[in-house]
Amino acid sequence: MILSIIAVAVIAFLGFGFFQANKLTNIHITKQVAIDGTQQEVFDMVKYLGNYPKWSPFLEADPAQQYEVKGTDGQVGVQFHWEGNGGKDLGYQEIIKIDEPSFIGVRCDIQKPFEANPTFDYSFSKSADGVVVTQDFKVESGIVDAFFMWLFGAKQEMANINARGLALLKSQVEK
């Protein structure tokens, strides 16, 4: 009887979990920040990956992270490689599109702690509050990975990290 109750509870948990995970196979998070600076100044802070350590939420969380910029900084194809968290985090991001001074497209290749290929699209526009930076984050995953993302609240964590990165970008430009 007890085993039957436990089995039903496990099946119900897994069923609910996979139902919720199905909503996380395609994650799309959009964040915005208004920055007091010129459009070119804000744009260049993102375009030149050599600037990324100044506003990276990952480097803030792991100051011992090792990183290297490969390629011609500020050009399509430049890559920011990282290894952090004692070798547990590994990957790179690459600029795949630049429309000066309004758009930068970035693709990531994350190899550890899991494999993923999220994209970050940055749009820049002038407003009464300064330069509005819109970060459009997208990542796709399989149902099993999505189940673990649901289980550990990864979508909210991603949203928090993205918001922190934009806050650091704002702080860096407004210094």
C-alpha positions as CSV (number, residue, x, y, z in Angstrom):
1,M,0.0,0.0,0.0
2,I,2.8,2.4,1.0
3,L,4.7,1.6,-2.2
4,S,1.6,2.2,-4.3
5,I,1.2,5.6,-2.7
6,I,4.9,6.5,-3.3
7,A,4.7,5.2,-6.9
8,V,1.6,7.4,-7.6
9,A,3.3,10.4,-6.0
10,V,6.4,9.9,-8.0
11,I,4.4,9.5,-11.2
12,A,2.3,12.6,-10.4
13,F,5.5,14.6,-9.7
14,L,7.2,13.5,-12.9
15,G,4.0,14.1,-14.9
16,F,3.6,17.6,-13.5
17,G,7.3,18.3,-13.9
18,F,7.4,17.3,-17.5
19,F,4.2,19.3,-18.2
20,Q,5.9,22.4,-16.7
21,A,9.2,21.5,-18.5
22,N,7.4,21.5,-21.8
23,K,7.0,25.3,-21.3
24,L,10.7,25.7,-20.9
25,T,11.9,24.0,-24.1
26,N,12.0,27.5,-25.7
27,I,13.0,30.2,-23.2
28,H,12.7,33.9,-24.3
29,I,13.6,36.6,-21.9
30,T,13.6,40.3,-22.8
31,K,15.1,42.9,-20.5
32,Q,15.7,46.7,-20.9
33,V,17.7,49.4,-19.3
34,A,18.0,53.1,-20.0
35,I,21.6,54.3,-19.8
36,D,22.8,57.9,-19.5
37,G,25.4,58.1,-22.2
38,T,25.8,58.5,-26.0
39,Q,24.5,55.8,-28.2
40,Q,28.0,55.2,-29.6
41,E,29.5,54.9,-26.1
42,V,26.9,52.4,-25.0
43,F,27.1,50.5,-28.3
44,D,30.9,50.2,-28.1
45,M,30.7,48.9,-24.6
46,V,28.9,45.9,-25.9
47,K,30.5,45.6,-29.4
48,Y,34.1,45.4,-28.0
49,L,34.2,42.1,-26.2
50,G,37.4,43.3,-24.4
51,N,34.9,45.5,-22.4
52,Y,32.8,42.6,-21.4
53,P,34.7,41.8,-18.2
54,K,33.7,45.3,-17.0
55,W,30.0,44.4,-17.0
56,S,29.9,40.6,-16.9
57,P,27.6,39.2,-14.2
58,F,29.5,35.9,-14.5
59,L,32.9,37.5,-13.8
60,E,31.3,39.4,-10.9
61,A,30.2,36.0,-9.5
62,D,33.5,34.3,-10.3
63,P,36.4,36.8,-10.2
64,A,38.9,34.0,-10.8
65,Q,37.4,33.2,-14.2
66,Q,39.9,33.0,-17.0
67,Y,39.0,34.6,-20.3
68,E,40.4,35.5,-23.6
69,V,39.2,37.5,-26.6
70,K,40.0,35.8,-29.9
71,G,39.7,37.5,-33.3
72,T,39.5,41.2,-34.2
73,D,37.6,42.9,-31.3
74,G,34.6,44.9,-32.4
75,Q,34.1,42.9,-35.6
76,V,31.8,40.0,-36.6
77,G,33.4,36.8,-35.6
78,V,35.2,38.0,-32.5
79,Q,34.9,35.5,-29.6
80,F,35.1,35.8,-25.8
81,H,36.2,32.5,-24.4
82,W,35.8,31.7,-20.7
83,E,36.7,29.0,-18.2
84,G,35.5,29.5,-14.7
85,N,34.3,27.9,-11.5
86,G,37.4,25.7,-11.1
87,G,37.0,24.4,-14.7
88,K,33.3,23.6,-14.3
89,D,32.2,26.4,-16.6
90,L,33.5,26.5,-20.2
91,G,32.4,28.1,-23.4
92,Y,32.5,31.2,-25.6
93,Q,30.3,33.9,-27.1
94,E,30.7,35.2,-30.6
95,I,29.4,38.3,-32.3
96,I,27.5,37.1,-35.3
97,K,25.9,40.4,-36.5
98,I,26.6,44.1,-36.1
99,D,24.3,46.9,-37.4
100,E,26.1,50.0,-36.3
101,P,24.9,51.7,-33.9
102,S,21.6,49.9,-33.3
103,F,22.0,46.1,-33.1
104,I,24.5,43.4,-32.0
105,G,23.7,39.7,-32.3
106,V,25.7,37.3,-30.1
107,R,25.6,33.5,-30.1
108,C,27.0,31.5,-27.2
109,D,28.5,28.0,-27.2
110,I,28.3,26.7,-23.7
111,Q,30.1,23.4,-23.1
112,K,30.1,23.1,-19.3
113,P,28.3,22.7,-16.9
114,F,25.7,21.8,-19.6
115,E,25.6,22.1,-23.4
116,A,23.5,25.0,-24.8
117,N,23.6,27.6,-27.6
118,P,21.7,30.6,-26.3
119,T,21.6,33.9,-28.3
120,F,21.6,37.4,-27.1
121,D,20.4,40.2,-29.3
122,Y,21.1,43.8,-28.2
123,S,19.1,46.7,-29.6
124,F,20.1,50.3,-29.0
125,S,17.8,53.3,-29.3
126,K,17.7,56.9,-28.1
127,S,15.0,58.0,-25.7
128,A,14.3,60.9,-23.3
129,D,16.0,58.8,-20.6
130,G,19.2,58.2,-22.6
131,V,20.0,55.1,-24.6
132,V,17.6,52.2,-24.2
133,V,19.4,48.8,-24.4
134,T,17.0,45.9,-25.1
135,Q,18.5,42.5,-24.5
136,D,16.6,39.7,-26.1
137,F,17.7,36.3,-24.8
138,K,16.7,33.0,-26.4
139,V,17.6,29.3,-25.7
140,E,16.1,26.1,-26.8
141,S,16.5,22.8,-25.0
142,G,15.3,19.2,-24.9
143,I,12.5,18.1,-22.6
144,V,14.9,16.4,-20.2
145,D,17.1,19.5,-19.8
146,A,14.0,21.6,-19.5
147,F,12.7,19.3,-16.7
148,F,15.9,20.0,-14.7
149,M,15.7,23.7,-15.5
150,W,12.1,23.7,-14.1
151,L,13.2,21.6,-11.1
152,F,16.0,24.1,-10.2
153,G,14.3,27.4,-11.2
154,A,16.7,28.1,-14.0
155,K,14.5,30.5,-16.0
156,Q,14.2,32.9,-13.1
157,E,17.9,32.6,-12.4
158,M,18.6,33.4,-16.1
159,A,16.3,36.4,-15.9
160,N,18.1,37.6,-12.8
161,I,21.6,37.2,-14.4
162,N,20.5,39.0,-17.5
163,A,19.1,41.9,-15.4
164,R,22.3,42.0,-13.4
165,G,24.4,42.2,-16.6
166,L,22.4,45.2,-17.9
167,A,22.6,46.9,-14.5
168,L,26.4,46.4,-14.6
169,L,26.5,47.8,-18.2
170,K,24.6,50.9,-17.0
171,S,26.9,51.3,-14.1
172,Q,30.0,51.0,-16.2
173,V,28.9,53.5,-18.8
174,E,27.6,56.0,-16.3
175,K,30.8,56.1,-14.3
